[in-house]
């Protein structure tokens, strides 16, 4: 195999490794943002609960009271608070499942069940990094091998198509 092909394959393998390593890094930044979203929603709901309690209401009764109000604005605030409570529950359940999952399962959980708003925020602010965790190193190795090996296999296959069958140049016997 020509030397240039091996050099190109190695370079593309390095690129593949770097790209593959970003999956665990993205998931790590997602988990951090997820924690921030949970903390913020907890504060909003705690303030609401405090106001409800000061008015002699429970969280559920205060939300019901707002939602049933004839004033459209007040009714929308009740619906928004109900959505906040539900979202907090969903985010906490998602975070718990991610914490209990193994390293590679976290990436799959994020892709499959991730919160769209949090994921979009991570994507907007994503800063590539080379993770040195087991998960990051294995992802890097898999990406390298996939690109490097894939390119070498592809070039070997293409070269085999271009080879012509060799004719027998033996002496013609009479």
Backbone as a ProteinNet text record, in pm:
[ID]
protein_1_A
[PRIMARY]
XXXXXXXXXXXXXXXXXXXXXXXXXXXXXXXXXXXXXXXXXXXXXXXXXXXXXXXXXXXXXXXXXXXXXXXXXXXXXXXXXXXXXXXXXXXXXXXXXXXXXXXXXXXXXXXXXXXXXXXXXXXXXXXXXXXXXXXXXXXXXXXXXXXXXXXXXXXXXXXXXXXXXXXXXXXXXX
[TERTIARY]
86	0	90.2	61.6	147.6	153.9	269.6	292.5	196	164.4	75.4	-63.1	-107.8	-238.4	-237.6	-129.2	-119.8	-114.3	-45.1	-36.3	-173.2	-242.8	-376.7	-471.2	-462.2	-547.6	-520.5	-394.8	-359.9	-415.3	-398.1	-449.6	-600.8	-669.6	-815.1	-857.1	-777.5	-804.9	-798	-697.2	-687.3	-809.4	-849.3	-969	-1092.3	-1106	-1219.5	-1219.4	-1100.5	-1090.3	-1131.1	-1087.4	-1121.6	-1272.5	-1330	-1474.3	-1551.8	-1511.6	-1582.9	-1571.6	-1461.4	-1443.8	-1538.4	-1598.1	-1685.5	-1822.2	-1860.9	-1988.1	-1992.7	-1894.6	-1893.7	-1876.9	-1801.5	-1783.1	-1914.1	-1987	-2116.6	-2211	-2210	-2296.3	-2259.5	-2131.1	-2086.9	-2135.6	-2121.8	-2169.8	-2322.8	-2389.4	-2535.3	-2575.8	-2505.6	-2539	-2521.3	-2417.5	-2397.9	-2513.1	-2552.1	-2662.8	-2793.7	-2811.8	-2931.4	-2941	-2829.8	-2827.4	-2861.7	-2812.1	-2844.2	-2992	-3050.4	-3193.3	-3276.9	-3236.5	-3308.2	-3298.9	-3179.5	-3161.9	-3248.2	-3253.3	-3331.5	-3481.1	-3527.2	-3670.2	-3706.7	-3618.8	-3646	-3664.4	-3581.6	-3594.2	-3726.1	-3763.4	-3889.8	-4006.9	-4005.5	-4116.3	-4117.1	-3999.6	-3993.1	-4052.6	-4023.5	-4083.5	-4235.4	-4280.7	-4424.6	-4489.3	-4426.2	-4480.5	-4485.8	-4384.2	-4381.2	-4496.3	-4517.7	-4628.7	-4763.5	-4774.1	-4898.9	-4925.6	-4823	-4838.2	-4875.8	-4816.5	-4848.9	-4994.2	-5050.8	-5191.7	-5283.4	-5228.9	-5309.9	-5340.8	-5259.4	-5283.2	-5170.9	-5202.1	-5097.7	-5053.9	-4949.4	-4903.9	-5015	-5076.4	-5181	-5302.6	-5343.7	-5462.4	-5432.2	-5310.9	-5274.3	-5271.3	-5217.5	-5214.5	-5357.4	-5440.3	-5580.2	-5653.1	-5626	-5689.5	-5648.9	-5519.2	-5472.3	-5533.3	-5532.2	-5580.2	-5729.1	-5804.5	-5949.9	-5990.6	-5895.1	-5924.8	-5978	-6075.1	-6136.8	-6040.4	-5945.6	-5847	-5752.3	-5746	-5666.1	-5518.3	-5465.6	-5324.8	-5297.5	-5383.3	-5367	-5380.5	-5475.9	-5493.1	-5369.5	-5308.5	-5184.7	-5070.2	-5066.3	-4961.8	-4977.7	-5102.4	-5127.5	-5082.5	-5112.3	-5069.7	-4917.6	-4854.1	-4707.1	-4645.1	-4703.7	-4648.3	-4668	-4782.4	-4804.7	-4701.3	-4671.7	-4570.3	-4432.5	-4400.6	-4272.6	-4260.6	-4367.4	-4366.1	-4346.1	-4417.5	-4404.3	-4265.4	-4213.8	-4080.7	-3974.1	-3986.6	-3891.1	-3892	-4009.7	-4018.8	-3952.8	-3976.6	-3915.8	-3763.9	-3715.8	-3571.2	-3502.9	-3565.6	-3506.7	-3502.9	-3608.4	-3611.2	-3504.5	-3491.2	-3390.5	-3249.6	-3227	-3095.1	-3062.7	-3160.8	-3139.9	-3104.6	-3175.8	-3146	-3007.7	-2966.7	-2832.9	-2724.4	-2748.8	-2649.3	-2633.4	-2740.1	-2735.5	-2682.9	-2681.5	-2638.3	-2485.7	-2437.6	-2294.1	-2247.2	-2116.4	-2060.9	-2118.5	-2122.3	-2170.4	-2321.9	-2388.2	-2534	-2580.8	-2498.8	-2536.6	-2553.2	-2461.9	-2470.9	-2598.7	-2627.7	-2748.7	-2874.8	-2876.2	-2991.5	-3010.7	-2900.7	-2909.7	-2970.8	-2924.3	-2974.8	-3121.4	-3154.9	-3289.9	-3390.8	-3356	-3453.2	-3418	-3317.9	-3270.2	-3372.4	-3360.8	-3447.4	-3402.9	-3493.5	-3460.2	-3405.4	-3467.8	-3422.4	-3280.7	-3253.7	-3120.2	-3018.7	-3055.9	-2964.2	-2932.5	-3031.4	-3007.1	-2915.2	-2933.5	-2847.1	-2703.3	-2686.9	-2551.5	-2489.5	-2566	-2514.8	-2469.4	-2549.5	-2513.7	-2382	-2359.6	-2242.1	-2134.7	-2147.8	-2056	-1912.1	-1824.5	-1681.4	-1614	-1561.4	-1495.6	-1380.7	-1364.4	-1255.7	-1220.7	-1103.9	-1063	-1076.4	-1184.7	-1204.7	-1102.6	-1053	-954.1	-1014.9	-1147.3	-1214.8	-1204.5	-1236.6	-1236.3	-1328.1	-1443.8	-1542.4	-1487	-1420.3	-1363.3	-1250.4	-1163.6	-1051.6	-1100.3	-1198.6	-1252.1	-1322.8	-1396.5	-1462.7	-1360.1	-1251.9	-1145.8	-1086.3	-1058.1	-998.8	-1093.6	-1221.6	-1318.8	-1327.2	-1331.2	-1335.7	-1211.7	-1094.6	-969.4	-970.5	-1003.7	-1000.9	-1102.8	-1219.4	-1323.1	-1277.6	-1221.6	-1177.5	-1053.2	-952.9	-827.2	-849.3	-912.6	-936.4	-1031	-1133.9	-1230	-1164.8	-1079.9	-1012.4	-916	-842.3	-750.3	-827.2	-938.2	-1019.6	-1075.5	-1122.3	-1178.3	-1072.5	-955.3	-850.7	-804.4	-797.4	-761.2	-864.9	-991.8	-1098.8	-1092.4	-1075.1	-1068.1	-947.2	-834.9	-715.5	-737.9	-810	-834.8	-925.4	-1013	-1098.7	-1019.1	-915.9	-837.5	-731.2	-698.5	-598.3	-656.5	-576	-621	-569.9	-646.3	-596.4	-469.6	-372.4	-245.5	-258.7	-213.8	-218.8	-98.9	-115.5	-5.3	92.5	214.9	316.1	407.3	358	440.9	463.3	555.9	585.9	469.7	443.5	338.5	397	334.6	383.7	305.3	378.2	312.1	298.7
-117.3	0	123	218.7	337.7	410.5	469.9	540.4	657.6	728.3	844.9	802.6	684.2	634.9	612	555.6	532.1	663.1	760.8	891.6	958.2	955	1014.4	939.7	807.2	726.7	759.8	776.1	810.1	947.7	1044.8	1180	1181.5	1110.6	1104.1	1024.7	926	852.1	942.8	1030.2	1127	1219.1	1265.2	1351.6	1276.2	1151.1	1070.1	1051.5	1030.9	1015.2	1141.2	1254.7	1381.9	1407	1381.4	1401.7	1307.4	1180.6	1082.9	1117.2	1177.7	1211	1322.2	1393.2	1504.2	1458.1	1333.9	1281.6	1281.3	1216.9	1220.7	1361.8	1446.6	1584.3	1662	1644	1709.2	1661.1	1529.9	1474.3	1530.6	1550.5	1606	1750.6	1830.4	1968	1971.3	1873.8	1862.5	1836.8	1744.4	1713.3	1835.4	1915	2036.7	2134.6	2152.8	2244.1	2192.9	2062.2	2000	2028.7	2016	2047.8	2193.3	2282.9	2425.2	2453.2	2386.8	2405.2	2354.4	2242.1	2186.6	2281.7	2332.2	2425.2	2549.4	2602.9	2724.5	2697.8	2586.3	2554.8	2530.3	2468.4	2447.1	2580.4	2679.4	2811.4	2878.5	2871	2932.2	2866.9	2735.9	2663.5	2685.1	2694.4	2720.9	2857.3	2959	3091.6	3085.4	3013.6	2998.3	2927.7	2819.5	2745	2832.1	2915	3004.9	3105.6	3161.5	3255.8	3186.1	3064.9	2989.4	2961.3	2918.6	2888.1	3013	3127.3	3252.8	3292.1	3243.3	3272.4	3159.3	3062.7	2952.5	2847.1	2839.5	2745	2641	2527.6	2430.9	2463.8	2399.3	2422.1	2388.2	2271.2	2226.2	2318.8	2360.8	2447.5	2587	2635.3	2766.9	2763.2	2655.3	2641.9	2631.9	2552.3	2537.7	2671.4	2746.8	2878.1	2972.3	2974.4	3059.8	3016.7	2887.5	2837.2	2862.8	2861.9	2880.8	3027.8	3117.6	3259.7	3307.9	3396.2	3449.3	3538.3	3596.9	3681.7	3590.4	3610.9	3525.2	3523.8	3639.4	3648.5	3562.8	3573.2	3497.1	3347.5	3311.5	3171.2	3115.5	3197.4	3153.6	3135.8	3217.9	3203.2	3070.9	3032.7	2903.6	2787.8	2797.9	2693.3	2688.7	2804.3	2809.8	2747.7	2774	2716.1	2565.5	2518	2373.3	2311.2	2377.9	2328.8	2326.4	2427.4	2429.4	2310.9	2282.1	2170.4	2038.2	2021.5	1898.5	1886.3	1996.7	1993.9	1960.2	2016.4	1984.9	1835.2	1777.1	1632.7	1552.5	1592.7	1523.1	1537.3	1658.4	1681	1603.9	1601.4	1527.6	1377.8	1325.2	1182.3	1151.6	1238.4	1220.3	1225.2	1320.5	1332.6	1209.2	1160	1039.6	920.8	904.6	791.9	807.2	929.6	951	922.1	957.7	933.3	784	708.2	564.6	486.8	547.8	479.2	473	378.4	368	478.6	491.2	601.9	615.8	507.6	520.6	527.6	469.9	475.8	619.4	702	842.3	916	889.9	955.5	910.1	780.5	728.2	785.8	795.2	853.5	999.7	1071.6	1212.4	1225.2	1143.1	1150.6	1107.8	1001.5	946.6	1027.5	1063.8	1125.4	1268.3	1326	1456.8	1567.7	1665	1782.3	1871.1	1897	1971	2111.6	2182	2317.4	2316.6	2222.6	2213.3	2174.2	2078.6	2033.4	2146.5	2225	2337.5	2441.3	2463.9	2559.3	2507.9	2379	2321.2	2335.2	2305.7	2314.4	2457	2554	2694.2	2732.4	2685.4	2726.5	2618.7	2511.7	2397.8	2439.3	2397.4	2419.8	2284.4	2250.6	2120.7	2106.2	1985.2	1953.8	1807.6	1770.1	1631.5	1569.3	1494.4	1436.4	1326.6	1322.4	1221.2	1115.1	1106.4	1000.9	871.3	761.6	632.3	637.8	695.6	709	791.4	901.3	986.6	918.9	848.6	780.1	667.4	591.3	483.3	537.9	645.3	706.9	755.9	813.7	860.1	742.5	633.4	515.2	456.5	447.1	392.4	481.1	610.7	702.3	692.4	681	667.6	538.7	428.2	298.5	294.1	350.7	350.5	427.8	545.7	626.2	566.7	534.4	482.2	347.7	256.9	124.4	128.6	209.8	221.8	273.4	373	426.9	324.9	254.1	152.4	40.1	-2.4	-104.6	-54.4	68.6	125.5	136.3	187.3	200.4	62.8	-34.6	-169.5	-227.9	-203.5	-252	-184.8	-53	20.3	-26.5	-45.3	-92.1	-230.8	-316.9	-451.9	-447.6	-347.3	-333.5	-288.6	-210.6	-155.8	-252.8	-349.1	-447	-532.1	-551.9	-635.3	-777.1	-872.2	-1008.7	-1024.5	-1084.7	-1103.3	-1219.5	-1193.8	-1301.2	-1392.1	-1512.2	-1608.2	-1584	-1558.7	-1527	-1646.3	-1758.4	-1877.8	-1906	-1989	-2025.9	-2104.9	-2080.4	-2152.6	-2286.2	-2390.3	-2523.4	-2579.7	-2637.2	-2694.8	-2843.3
0	0	0	-84.2	-92.2	42.6	64.3	189.6	207	101.2	110.2	159.4	117.9	162.5	312.7	364	508	585.3	531.3	597.6	600.5	487.8	481.6	575.6	575.1	662.7	809.3	844.8	982.3	1019.6	930.2	955.9	970.5	881.6	892.2	1015.5	1053.4	1175.8	1297.3	1300.8	1410.1	1412.5	1295	1287.8	1336.3	1294.3	1338.8	1489.1	1545.3	1690.5	1764	1713.5	1777.6	1769.7	1653.5	1637.7	1729.5	1734.4	1818.2	1966.4	2005.5	2147.7	2192.7	2098.6	2135.7	2184.4	2153	2203.7	2355.5	2422.1	2568.3	2624	2554.7	2602.3	2593	2484	2469.1	2579.4	2606.1	2711.1	2848	2871.9	3000.4	3014.4	2909.3	2914.7	2924	2862	2872.2	3017.5	3084.2	3223.4	3312.8	3287.1	3365.9	3344.5	3221.2	3190.8	3247.1	3241.2	3296.9	3446.3	3515.9	3659.1	3684.4	3601.3	3615.5	3592.5	3493.3	3466.1	3583.4	3640.8	3756	3874.8	3901.9	4013.7	3996.9	3877.8	3853.3	3868	3812.3	3826.5	3973	4047.7	4191	4262.7	4229.2	4292.4	4255.3	4129	4084.2	4155.8	4163.3	4226.3	4377.7	4437.6	4582.1	4614.4	4530.7	4553	4537.3	4436.1	4414.2	4533.5	4579.3	4693.8	4819.1	4837.2	4953.2	4945.9	4827.5	4809.3	4828.1	4777.7	4793.2	4940.6	5012.1	5154.4	5233.6	5199.8	5268.9	5245.8	5136.6	5106.2	5150.7	5222.7	5273	5167.5	5066.8	4956.9	4951.7	4890.7	4855.3	4712.9	4669.5	4531.8	4433	4450.8	4358.5	4361.1	4480.4	4487.8	4432.4	4451.2	4397.5	4244	4189.4	4042.4	3989.6	4055	4011.8	4018.6	4123.8	4140.4	4027.7	3995	3885.3	3751.7	3726.5	3597.8	3577.4	3685.2	3673	3675.1	3691.7	3698.1	3563.2	3566.3	3444.2	3365.4	3434.4	3367.7	3288.2	3157.2	3068.8	3108.9	3145.2	3185.1	3308.8	3407.1	3530.9	3501.7	3417.4	3378.8	3310.6	3225.4	3157.3	3256.5	3359.2	3461.3	3536.3	3561	3624.2	3536.4	3406.8	3312.7	3303.3	3304.9	3298.2	3422.6	3539.7	3662.4	3662.9	3614.8	3604.8	3511	3400.4	3306.2	3372.7	3454.8	3526.5	3622.2	3694.4	3789.3	3714.4	3604	3525.4	3463.7	3412.2	3350.7	3454.9	3574	3679.8	3708.7	3718.8	3742.3	3631.8	3506.7	3392.4	3392.5	3417.7	3418.1	3530.9	3648.5	3760.3	3731.9	3672.7	3638.3	3532.8	3434.8	3329.7	3388.4	3475.6	3538.8	3623.1	3696.7	3777.3	3688.8	3578.9	3489.4	3425.9	3396.1	3339.8	3443.2	3568.3	3673.4	3699.8	3684.6	3709.4	3590.2	3474.2	3352.4	3346.5	3270.4	3247.3	3155.2	3139.1	3061.1	2920	2842.4	2705.3	2699.4	2798.8	2802.9	2825.1	2891.9	2913.6	2782	2689.2	2558.6	2488.5	2493.8	2430.2	2495.2	2628.7	2697.9	2660.1	2649.1	2611.9	2472.4	2379.9	2242.9	2237.2	2307.8	2300.7	2381.3	2505.9	2596.1	2636.5	2576.1	2619.3	2605.2	2692.8	2688.3	2573.2	2482.1	2359.8	2390.4	2485	2517.7	2574	2663.9	2722.7	2614.8	2529.8	2425.6	2326.7	2290.8	2200.1	2264.6	2394	2464.3	2469.8	2492.2	2493.1	2354.6	2252	2114.5	2080.9	2122.9	2095.3	2161.1	2283.1	2360.7	2368.6	2291.8	2303.1	2276.4	2365.5	2349.2	2341.6	2224	2209.6	2309.1	2355.2	2447	2427.5	2469.3	2459.6	2597.1	2619.2	2751.3	2778.6	2899.7	2936.6	3027.3	3026	3100	3019.5	3083.5	3013.2	2891.8	2912.1	2805.3	2688.7	2720.8	2617.1	2542.2	2614.9	2550.5	2459.6	2506.6	2424.1	2300.7	2316.5	2201.1	2099.8	2149.2	2060.9	1984.8	2056.3	1991.8	1887.8	1920.1	1825.7	1701.2	1719.6	1605.6	1519.2	1583.6	1508.9	1427.1	1492.2	1424.3	1311.1	1334.6	1231.6	1107.8	1127.6	1012.3	947.6	1027.1	975.6	907.3	979.3	923.2	805.3	816.9	706.9	579.9	594	475.8	416.4	500.6	449	379	436.1	370.3	237.5	237.2	115	6	40.5	-61.9	-110.4	-20.7	-62.9	-157.2	-128.5	-215.1	-352	-353.8	-480.9	-561.5	-495.7	-567	-626	-554.8	-607.1	-729.9	-737.2	-855.1	-977.2	-954.8	-1064.7	-1115.2	-1034	-1078.5	-1190.4	-1288.5	-1399.1	-1376.9	-1418.8	-1405.5	-1488.5	-1430.5	-1501.7	-1599.1	-1716.7	-1816.7	-1796.5	-1831.9	-1818.8	-1932.4	-1898.5	-2000.8	-2025.9	-1998.9	-2017.7	-2166.4	-2192.9	-2332.3	-2388.2	-2511.3	-2580.7	-2623.8	-2583.5	-2618.2	-2733.9	-2817.7	-2936.1	-2923.5
[MASK]
++++++++++++++++++++++++++++++++++++++++++++++++++++++++++++++++++++++++++++++++++++++++++++++++++++++++++++++++++++++++++++++++++++++++++++++++++++++++++++++++++++++++++++++

